[in-house]
């Protein structure tokens, strides 16, 4: 069992971060987790120089709807990157497997079918405790990691524009 904060990173020091516009799609399902992930992402983006008015947050009912909303944002060409934030906790039925597979494939499709990086920040945990540990608990905040990934992918993408 991991016990270190996996979200620690060195500041990126991006010189033109204030020029970027970032879309964030947040699932309202399991909001005790997803809102923490959202907050971690937003705080990190602002700390790296993204202007608050350039961080655009949209909400969808559940994780499955993330694919549709993320694709809409990616295709709009208004954002340098889009972060999809969700949480699915395993239950007693195969529903978990279908939702996780669907949202994973949907976000993957955003990356393949558009020129906008789509960042996968969907926790797929076995227990509520695991989700809490990864959304600001003792294992860090995957929202922080998603924000860092978004900025790194924007930089990567800019080299080919």
HELIX and SHEET records of a PDB file:
HELIX    1   1 UNK A   17  UNK A   19  5                                   3    
HELIX    2   2 UNK A   31  UNK A   47  1                                  17    
HELIX    3   3 UNK A   52  UNK A   54  5                                   3    
HELIX    4   4 UNK A   63  UNK A   65  5                                   3    
HELIX    5   5 UNK A   66  UNK A   76  1                                  11    
HELIX    6   6 UNK A   95  UNK A  113  1                                  19    
HELIX    7   7 UNK A  128  UNK A  133  1                                   6    
HELIX    8   8 UNK A  142  UNK A  158  1                                  17    
SHEET    1   A 4 UNK A  55  UNK A  60  0                                        
SHEET    2   A 4 UNK A  22  UNK A  27  1                                        
SHEET    3   A 4 UNK A  81  UNK A  89  1                                        
SHEET    4   A 4 UNK A 117  UNK A 125  1                                        
SHEET    1   B 2 UNK A 135  UNK A 137  0                                        
SHEET    2   B 2 UNK A 140  UNK A 141 -1                                        
END                                                                             
